[in-house]
Amino acid sequence: FEFEPPLSDGGLSITKYNIYEDDGDLIFDNPLIPITTLSHSKTITIPGKVYSFKVSAVNNLGEGKLSEVF
């Protein structure tokens, strides 16, 4: 999936994005992986399982709020 950077970075450059994956409980509580690009792909899948993701931007001010579900 691809996503857009946040409208505001708080005045400091974004250093990474945290991707959170839903494991079925609808609680996005542990970052799956930090990345520095605006896209991510998942190649391991379980037939019949629905994968949902949220993304947050991180800079020296801290982590921003989570995005809508992908």
Buried (B, 14 or more C-beta within 10 A) or exposed (E): EEBEEBEEBEEEEBEBBBBBBBBEEEEBEEBBEEBEEEEBEEEEEEEEEEBEBBBBBBBEEEEBEBBEEB
